[in-house]
């Protein structure tokens, strides 16, 4: 088997593996528009589903970040909502960015004055994508739920949602002795992902390479032993590693984590097949 084919196969495995282990809440956000719409007071699936999709994007960008949630702490910022307004008719595709942003500011101030609210932030980059004008607004006289209900009745409002807080995952640091030297693992933010998912032995990953040292302390518990493995490099069922490259690849994919030895893989648990 050519080296190019081997490299391509390993690359595809890595991409598929990352898809499997994307932390919950990230993969799900793009899959179910209806679920997101249910979180947006006043939004209905149908005519404005495209605007609602952009409003969901704003939720991810402008939420109030919090690394922990204290008892009694609300999951949203009090008195604030994120709003998608209809784009003013004065906007056209030939005007400059400065001209467009000036119209957005004037428009938002006008709407805020009419509703008795204040604009805390505007998001011109999102607004410039079309489909609506995005802003974070605040009321001194209404709660966030009351403000959302008030804005729902405004014909110029396409969507409203509370300014939800994000509870960030805290990075997980394993006790593997060589973890500090694994710059690649840190570069893809694996320690943050491990707070949500560390892998599962229900997922099998095939490594087409020079073989795998299945007796290695970091691989023996994650190596498949049911007879699927073989080594194309030698054309035999002997999957001992000839030069160490396959073992290195397997370790990046699934070296056992937090075992006080050696390195750690993207997945602390998985099933490695050597081919």
C-alpha positions as CSV (number, residue, x, y, z in Angstrom):
1,X,0.0,0.0,0.0
2,X,1.4,3.4,-1.0
3,X,2.4,5.9,1.7
4,X,-0.1,8.5,0.2
5,X,-3.0,6.1,0.7
6,X,-1.9,5.3,4.2
7,X,-1.7,9.0,5.1
8,X,-5.1,9.7,3.5
9,X,-6.7,6.9,5.4
10,X,-5.2,8.0,8.7
11,X,-6.3,11.6,8.0
12,X,-9.9,10.5,7.3
13,X,-9.9,8.4,10.6
14,X,-8.7,11.5,12.5
15,X,-11.5,13.7,11.1
16,X,-14.1,11.1,11.8
17,X,-12.8,10.7,15.3
18,X,-13.1,14.4,16.0
19,X,-16.6,14.3,14.7
20,X,-17.5,11.5,17.1
21,X,-16.0,13.2,20.1
22,X,-17.1,16.8,19.6
23,X,-18.4,17.9,23.1
24,X,-22.2,17.9,23.6
25,X,-23.8,21.2,22.9
26,X,-21.5,21.9,20.0
27,X,-22.4,19.3,17.6
28,X,-26.1,19.5,18.6
29,X,-26.4,23.3,17.9
30,X,-26.3,22.9,14.2
31,X,-28.6,19.9,14.0
32,X,-32.0,20.9,15.3
33,X,-33.4,24.3,14.3
34,X,-36.7,23.6,15.9
35,X,-35.2,23.1,19.3
36,X,-33.3,26.4,19.0
37,X,-36.5,28.2,18.0
38,X,-38.2,26.9,21.1
39,X,-35.7,28.9,23.2
40,X,-36.5,32.1,21.4
41,X,-39.6,33.8,22.8
42,X,-41.8,35.0,19.9
43,X,-40.0,33.1,17.2
44,X,-41.9,30.5,15.1
45,X,-40.5,28.0,12.7
46,X,-41.4,29.0,9.1
47,X,-41.2,32.5,7.6
48,X,-38.3,33.7,9.7
49,X,-36.4,30.4,10.2
50,X,-33.3,32.0,8.5
51,X,-33.4,34.9,10.8
52,X,-33.8,32.6,13.8
53,X,-30.7,30.6,12.6
54,X,-28.7,33.8,12.7
55,X,-30.1,34.7,16.1
56,X,-29.0,31.3,17.4
57,X,-25.5,32.2,16.1
58,X,-25.6,35.4,18.1
59,X,-26.5,33.5,21.2
60,X,-23.2,31.6,20.9
61,X,-21.2,34.8,20.3
62,X,-22.6,37.3,22.8
63,X,-23.7,35.2,25.8
64,X,-22.5,36.2,29.3
65,X,-19.7,33.8,30.1
66,X,-19.4,32.1,33.5
67,X,-17.1,29.3,34.5
68,X,-19.5,28.1,37.2
69,X,-23.1,28.4,38.3
70,X,-23.8,29.3,41.9
71,X,-26.9,28.1,43.7
72,X,-29.8,30.4,42.7
73,X,-27.8,32.0,39.9
74,X,-30.0,32.6,36.8
75,X,-28.9,31.2,33.5
76,X,-29.4,34.5,31.7
77,X,-28.5,38.2,32.2
78,X,-31.2,40.1,34.0
79,X,-33.1,42.8,32.1
80,X,-31.4,42.0,28.8
81,X,-32.5,40.3,25.6
82,X,-30.9,39.8,22.2
83,X,-33.0,41.1,19.3
84,X,-33.1,40.6,15.6
85,X,-34.8,43.6,13.9
86,X,-35.9,43.9,10.4
87,X,-33.3,45.5,8.2
88,X,-34.0,49.2,7.4
89,X,-35.1,49.9,3.9
90,X,-32.3,52.4,3.5
91,X,-29.7,49.6,3.5
92,X,-28.5,48.5,0.0
93,X,-25.6,46.4,-1.3
94,X,-23.5,49.3,-2.8
95,X,-23.0,51.4,0.3
96,X,-19.8,51.4,2.3
97,X,-19.4,49.6,5.6
98,X,-19.2,53.0,7.4
99,X,-22.4,54.2,5.8
100,X,-24.2,50.9,6.6
101,X,-23.0,51.0,10.2
102,X,-24.2,54.6,10.6
103,X,-27.7,53.6,9.4
104,X,-27.7,50.7,11.8
105,X,-26.8,53.0,14.7
106,X,-29.5,55.5,13.8
107,X,-32.1,52.8,13.3
108,X,-31.4,51.1,16.6
109,X,-31.4,54.3,18.6
110,X,-34.8,55.2,17.0
111,X,-36.2,51.8,17.9
112,X,-34.8,52.0,21.4
113,X,-36.4,55.4,22.0
114,X,-39.8,54.2,20.8
115,X,-39.7,51.2,23.1
116,X,-38.1,53.0,26.1
117,X,-35.1,50.7,26.2
118,X,-31.3,51.1,25.8
119,X,-29.0,49.5,23.3
120,X,-26.1,47.9,25.2
121,X,-24.3,46.5,22.1
122,X,-24.8,46.2,18.4
123,X,-23.3,43.5,16.2
124,X,-22.6,45.1,12.8
125,X,-20.7,42.1,11.4
126,X,-23.7,39.9,11.9
127,X,-26.1,42.5,10.7
128,X,-23.9,43.0,7.6
129,X,-24.6,39.4,6.6
130,X,-28.2,40.4,5.8
131,X,-31.4,39.0,7.1
132,X,-31.7,41.4,10.1
133,X,-30.1,43.9,12.5
134,X,-28.7,42.3,15.7
135,X,-28.5,44.1,19.0
136,X,-28.3,43.5,22.8
137,X,-30.9,45.7,24.5
138,X,-31.8,46.4,28.2
139,X,-34.8,47.7,30.1
140,X,-34.7,49.4,33.5
141,X,-38.5,48.9,33.9
142,X,-39.1,45.4,32.7
143,X,-37.7,42.0,33.5
144,X,-36.1,40.1,30.7
145,X,-39.2,38.0,30.1
146,X,-41.4,41.0,30.1
147,X,-39.1,42.8,27.7
148,X,-39.1,39.8,25.4
149,X,-42.9,39.8,25.4
150,X,-43.1,43.5,24.6
151,X,-40.7,43.2,21.7
152,X,-42.6,40.3,20.2
153,X,-45.5,42.5,19.4
154,X,-43.2,44.9,17.5
155,X,-43.7,44.2,13.7
156,X,-40.0,45.2,13.1
157,X,-38.8,42.4,15.4
158,X,-37.9,39.1,13.7
159,X,-36.7,37.3,16.8
160,X,-36.0,37.7,20.5
161,X,-34.1,35.6,23.0
162,X,-32.7,35.9,26.5
163,X,-29.0,36.7,26.9
164,X,-28.1,33.2,28.1
165,X,-25.0,32.6,30.2
166,X,-22.4,30.1,29.2
167,X,-20.9,27.8,31.7
168,X,-17.4,27.0,30.5
169,X,-15.9,23.6,30.8
170,X,-12.8,23.6,33.0
171,X,-9.8,22.0,31.4
172,X,-8.9,18.4,32.5
173,X,-5.2,17.7,33.2
174,X,-4.3,14.0,33.2
175,X,-1.5,12.7,35.4
176,X,0.4,11.1,32.4
177,X,4.1,11.8,32.9
178,X,4.8,13.2,29.4
179,X,1.6,15.2,29.1
180,X,3.4,18.6,29.3
181,X,5.3,17.8,26.1
182,X,2.2,17.0,24.1
183,X,1.8,20.4,22.3
184,X,-0.5,19.0,19.7
185,X,-3.0,17.7,22.2
186,X,-3.1,21.2,23.8
187,X,-3.3,22.9,20.4
188,X,-6.7,21.3,19.6
189,X,-8.0,22.1,23.1
190,X,-8.4,18.5,24.1
191,X,-8.1,19.2,27.8
192,X,-11.3,21.3,27.5
193,X,-13.1,18.7,25.5
194,X,-12.2,16.0,28.1
195,X,-14.4,17.8,30.6
196,X,-17.3,16.6,28.4
197,X,-16.0,13.4,26.8
198,X,-13.0,11.2,27.1
199,X,-13.9,8.6,24.6
200,X,-15.6,5.2,24.7
201,X,-14.5,1.6,24.0
202,X,-17.6,1.3,21.8
203,X,-15.8,3.1,19.0
204,X,-13.2,1.2,16.9
205,X,-10.5,3.1,15.0
206,X,-8.5,1.4,12.3
207,X,-4.8,2.5,11.9
208,X,-3.4,1.6,8.5
209,X,0.3,2.0,9.1
210,X,3.5,0.1,10.1
211,X,1.7,-1.9,12.8
212,X,1.1,-1.1,16.5
213,X,3.0,-2.1,19.6
214,X,0.0,-3.6,21.3
215,X,2.1,-4.4,24.4
216,X,2.8,-0.7,25.1
217,X,1.7,0.4,28.5
218,X,-0.4,3.2,26.9
219,X,-2.0,1.1,24.3
220,X,-2.5,-2.5,25.6
221,X,-5.8,-1.6,27.3
222,X,-7.2,0.2,24.2
223,X,-6.0,-2.3,21.6
224,X,-8.6,-4.6,20.0
225,X,-7.9,-8.2,20.7
226,X,-10.8,-10.0,18.9
227,X,-9.0,-10.8,15.8
228,X,-9.7,-7.9,13.5
229,X,-6.1,-6.6,13.4
230,X,-3.6,-7.4,10.7
231,X,-0.7,-5.6,9.0
232,X,-0.8,-4.7,5.3
233,X,2.8,-3.7,5.4
234,X,3.9,-7.3,5.8
235,X,0.8,-9.0,4.3
236,X,0.5,-11.2,7.4
237,X,-1.5,-11.3,10.6
238,X,1.6,-10.1,12.5
239,X,0.8,-6.5,13.5
240,X,4.0,-5.8,15.5
241,X,5.2,-2.3,14.6
242,X,8.1,-2.3,12.2
243,X,9.4,1.2,12.7
244,X,7.3,2.9,15.4
245,X,5.2,5.2,13.2
246,X,2.0,3.2,13.6
247,X,2.4,3.1,17.3
248,X,2.9,6.9,17.4
249,X,-0.3,7.4,15.3
250,X,-2.3,5.0,17.5
251,X,-1.0,6.8,20.6
252,X,-2.2,10.1,19.3
253,X,-5.6,8.6,18.6
254,X,-6.1,6.5,21.8
255,X,-3.3,6.3,24.3
256,X,-4.8,5.5,27.7
257,X,-5.3,8.6,29.7
258,X,-4.6,9.3,33.4
259,X,-2.7,6.2,34.0
260,X,0.4,7.9,35.5
261,X,2.6,6.8,32.6
262,X,3.8,8.0,29.3
263,X,1.4,10.0,27.0
264,X,-2.3,10.5,26.5
265,X,-4.4,10.3,23.4
266,X,-7.2,12.4,22.1
267,X,-9.4,9.5,23.4
268,X,-8.6,8.0,26.8
269,X,-10.8,5.0,25.8
270,X,-11.3,3.6,22.4
271,X,-10.5,0.4,20.5
272,X,-7.5,0.5,18.1
273,X,-7.4,-1.9,15.2
274,X,-4.1,-2.3,13.4
275,X,-4.2,-2.9,9.6
